[in-house]
């Protein structure tokens, strides 16, 4: 069996949605806390650096982390014909992720059940896992942590030897 692991590039949509979301969160928290606990709260010119930290620097930092971690992965599996009932063994392993499964032709699509991961999938399209069976190739596309688990299973599990 031959397994090839690749990492796809992320889109700018991930960065911009993350940046705007974090700017609203950090900026809102800063202004809200200052408004509640500071009796003479005003927007003063001497505080521009503080505003820049909460509205630009922190959101930029976290958006870059989000963009780095939102990369999808591609796993290409070939030469698996020697393994008996490979398709069922692979799908059994993928079903352990407890995701919603749909099948169209020979493409199995798995979507998350939890609210947070559904939100991530809707915003960034990073939580959807697809397993596509072609004639002599199986292509698994999805989040890096799940595709990596599948790769580890294929590499180290005795059922796939």
C-alpha positions as a Markdown table, in Angstrom:
| # | Residue | x | y | z |
|---|---|---|---|---|
| 1 | Unk | 0.0 | 0.0 | 0.0 |
| 2 | Unk | 1.2 | 3.5 | -0.9 |
| 3 | Unk | 0.1 | 6.5 | 1.1 |
| 4 | Unk | 0.9 | 10.1 | 0.1 |
| 5 | Unk | 0.0 | 13.0 | 2.4 |
| 6 | Unk | -0.2 | 16.6 | 1.2 |
| 7 | Unk | -1.3 | 19.9 | 2.7 |
| 8 | Unk | -3.5 | 22.3 | 0.8 |
| 9 | Unk | -3.3 | 26.0 | 0.9 |
| 10 | Unk | -5.9 | 28.1 | 2.8 |
| 11 | Unk | -7.9 | 30.9 | 1.3 |
| 12 | Unk | -7.8 | 34.5 | 2.3 |
| 13 | Unk | -11.4 | 34.1 | 3.5 |
| 14 | Unk | -10.2 | 32.3 | 6.5 |
| 15 | Unk | -7.9 | 35.1 | 7.4 |
| 16 | Unk | -10.4 | 38.0 | 6.9 |
| 17 | Unk | -13.3 | 36.3 | 8.7 |
| 18 | Unk | -11.0 | 35.4 | 11.6 |
| 19 | Unk | -9.5 | 38.9 | 11.7 |
| 20 | Unk | -12.9 | 40.7 | 11.7 |
| 21 | Unk | -14.3 | 38.3 | 14.3 |
| 22 | Unk | -11.4 | 38.7 | 16.6 |
| 23 | Unk | -11.4 | 42.5 | 16.2 |
| 24 | Unk | -15.0 | 42.6 | 17.2 |
| 25 | Unk | -14.4 | 40.3 | 20.1 |
| 26 | Unk | -11.3 | 42.0 | 21.5 |
| 27 | Unk | -12.4 | 45.5 | 20.7 |
| 28 | Unk | -15.8 | 44.9 | 22.2 |
| 29 | Unk | -14.3 | 43.4 | 25.3 |
| 30 | Unk | -11.8 | 46.2 | 25.8 |
| 31 | Unk | -14.4 | 49.0 | 25.4 |
| 32 | Unk | -17.0 | 47.1 | 27.5 |
| 33 | Unk | -14.6 | 46.5 | 30.4 |
| 34 | Unk | -13.3 | 50.1 | 30.2 |
| 35 | Unk | -16.9 | 51.4 | 30.1 |
| 36 | Unk | -18.0 | 49.4 | 33.1 |
| 37 | Unk | -15.0 | 49.8 | 35.4 |
| 38 | Unk | -13.6 | 53.2 | 34.4 |
| 39 | Unk | -15.8 | 56.1 | 35.7 |
| 40 | Unk | -14.3 | 58.8 | 33.4 |
| 41 | Unk | -14.0 | 56.7 | 30.2 |
| 42 | Unk | -13.3 | 58.7 | 27.1 |
| 43 | Unk | -11.5 | 58.0 | 23.8 |
| 44 | Unk | -8.3 | 59.9 | 24.4 |
| 45 | Unk | -5.5 | 60.4 | 21.9 |
| 46 | Unk | -2.9 | 59.0 | 24.3 |
| 47 | Unk | -4.6 | 55.7 | 24.1 |
| 48 | Unk | -4.3 | 55.0 | 20.4 |
| 49 | Unk | -1.6 | 52.4 | 21.0 |
| 50 | Unk | -3.9 | 50.5 | 23.4 |
| 51 | Unk | -6.7 | 50.6 | 20.8 |
| 52 | Unk | -4.3 | 49.4 | 18.1 |
| 53 | Unk | -3.4 | 46.4 | 20.3 |
| 54 | Unk | -6.9 | 45.3 | 20.8 |
| 55 | Unk | -8.3 | 46.2 | 17.4 |
| 56 | Unk | -5.3 | 45.3 | 15.1 |
| 57 | Unk | -2.4 | 43.4 | 16.8 |
| 58 | Unk | -4.3 | 40.8 | 18.8 |
| 59 | Unk | -6.8 | 40.0 | 16.0 |
| 60 | Unk | -3.9 | 39.9 | 13.4 |
| 61 | Unk | -2.0 | 37.4 | 15.6 |
| 62 | Unk | -5.0 | 35.1 | 16.2 |
| 63 | Unk | -6.2 | 35.3 | 12.6 |
| 64 | Unk | -2.7 | 34.2 | 11.4 |
| 65 | Unk | -2.9 | 31.2 | 13.8 |
| 66 | Unk | -6.4 | 30.4 | 12.6 |
| 67 | Unk | -5.3 | 30.5 | 9.0 |
| 68 | Unk | -2.3 | 28.3 | 9.7 |
| 69 | Unk | -4.5 | 25.7 | 11.5 |
| 70 | Unk | -7.3 | 25.8 | 9.0 |
| 71 | Unk | -5.4 | 24.0 | 6.3 |
| 72 | Unk | -7.0 | 21.0 | 4.7 |
| 73 | Unk | -5.1 | 17.9 | 3.9 |
| 74 | Unk | -5.2 | 15.5 | 1.1 |
| 75 | Unk | -4.3 | 11.8 | 1.5 |
| 76 | Unk | -3.9 | 9.7 | -1.6 |
| 77 | Unk | -4.0 | 5.9 | -1.1 |
| 78 | Unk | -2.8 | 3.5 | -3.9 |
| 79 | Unk | -1.8 | -0.1 | -4.2 |
| 80 | Unk | -4.3 | -1.3 | -1.6 |
| 81 | Unk | -5.7 | -4.2 | -3.7 |
| 82 | Unk | -3.8 | -6.8 | -1.6 |
| 83 | Unk | -5.7 | -5.8 | 1.6 |
| 84 | Unk | -9.0 | -7.7 | 1.8 |
| 85 | Unk | -12.1 | -5.6 | 2.2 |
| 86 | Unk | -10.1 | -2.4 | 2.3 |
| 87 | Unk | -13.1 | -0.2 | 1.6 |
| 88 | Unk | -15.2 | -1.4 | 4.6 |
| 89 | Unk | -12.1 | -1.3 | 7.0 |
| 90 | Unk | -11.4 | 2.3 | 6.0 |
| 91 | Unk | -15.0 | 3.5 | 6.2 |
| 92 | Unk | -15.3 | 1.8 | 9.7 |
| 93 | Unk | -12.3 | 3.8 | 10.8 |
| 94 | Unk | -13.7 | 7.0 | 9.5 |
| 95 | Unk | -17.1 | 6.4 | 11.1 |
| 96 | Unk | -15.4 | 6.3 | 14.5 |
| 97 | Unk | -15.1 | 10.1 | 14.2 |
| 98 | Unk | -18.9 | 10.2 | 14.9 |
| 99 | Unk | -19.8 | 12.5 | 12.1 |
| 100 | Unk | -22.9 | 12.7 | 9.8 |
| 101 | Unk | -22.4 | 10.6 | 6.7 |
| 102 | Unk | -23.8 | 11.1 | 3.3 |
| 103 | Unk | -23.0 | 9.1 | 0.1 |
| 104 | Unk | -23.2 | 10.1 | -3.5 |
| 105 | Unk | -21.8 | 7.7 | -6.1 |
| 106 | Unk | -18.5 | 6.6 | -4.6 |
| 107 | Unk | -17.9 | 9.8 | -2.6 |
| 108 | Unk | -18.6 | 9.6 | 1.1 |
| 109 | Unk | -19.0 | 13.0 | 2.8 |
| 110 | Unk | -18.7 | 13.4 | 6.6 |
| 111 | Unk | -19.9 | 16.6 | 8.3 |
| 112 | Unk | -19.5 | 17.5 | 12.0 |
| 113 | Unk | -22.2 | 17.2 | 14.6 |
| 114 | Unk | -21.1 | 19.7 | 17.2 |
| 115 | Unk | -22.1 | 23.4 | 17.1 |
| 116 | Unk | -18.6 | 24.8 | 17.1 |
| 117 | Unk | -17.3 | 22.5 | 14.4 |
| 118 | Unk | -20.4 | 23.2 | 12.3 |
| 119 | Unk | -19.8 | 26.9 | 12.6 |
| 120 | Unk | -16.1 | 26.4 | 11.6 |
| 121 | Unk | -17.3 | 24.3 | 8.6 |
| 122 | Unk | -19.8 | 27.0 | 7.5 |
| 123 | Unk | -17.3 | 29.9 | 7.9 |
| 124 | Unk | -14.1 | 28.3 | 6.7 |
| 125 | Unk | -15.1 | 25.0 | 5.0 |
| 126 | Unk | -12.5 | 23.2 | 7.0 |
| 127 | Unk | -14.3 | 20.5 | 8.9 |
| 128 | Unk | -15.8 | 18.5 | 6.0 |
| 129 | Unk | -14.2 | 15.1 | 5.4 |
| 130 | Unk | -14.6 | 13.4 | 2.0 |
| 131 | Unk | -13.5 | 9.9 | 1.1 |
| 132 | Unk | -13.6 | 9.3 | -2.7 |
| 133 | Unk | -13.2 | 5.8 | -4.1 |
| 134 | Unk | -11.9 | 5.6 | -7.7 |
| 135 | Unk | -10.8 | 2.6 | -9.6 |
| 136 | Unk | -7.3 | 2.2 | -8.1 |
| 137 | Unk | -7.1 | 5.3 | -5.9 |
| 138 | Unk | -8.7 | 6.4 | -2.7 |
| 139 | Unk | -8.6 | 10.2 | -2.0 |
| 140 | Unk | -9.3 | 11.4 | 1.5 |
| 141 | Unk | -9.7 | 15.2 | 1.9 |
| 142 | Unk | -10.4 | 17.0 | 5.1 |
| 143 | Unk | -9.1 | 18.6 | 8.3 |
| 144 | Unk | -5.4 | 17.9 | 9.0 |
| 145 | Unk | -6.0 | 16.2 | 12.4 |
| 146 | Unk | -8.5 | 13.7 | 11.0 |
| 147 | Unk | -6.6 | 12.9 | 7.8 |
| 148 | Unk | -3.5 | 12.5 | 9.9 |
| 149 | Unk | -5.3 | 10.0 | 12.2 |
| 150 | Unk | -6.4 | 8.0 | 9.1 |
| 151 | Unk | -2.8 | 8.1 | 7.8 |
| 152 | Unk | -1.5 | 6.8 | 11.1 |
| 153 | Unk | -4.1 | 4.0 | 11.1 |
| 154 | Unk | -3.1 | 3.0 | 7.6 |
| 155 | Unk | 0.5 | 3.0 | 8.5 |
| 156 | Unk | 0.5 | 1.3 | 11.9 |
| 157 | Unk | -2.7 | -0.8 | 12.2 |
| 158 | Unk | -2.1 | -4.5 | 11.5 |
| 159 | Unk | -5.5 | -4.7 | 9.6 |
| 160 | Unk | -4.1 | -2.6 | 6.8 |
| 161 | Unk | -0.8 | -4.5 | 6.4 |
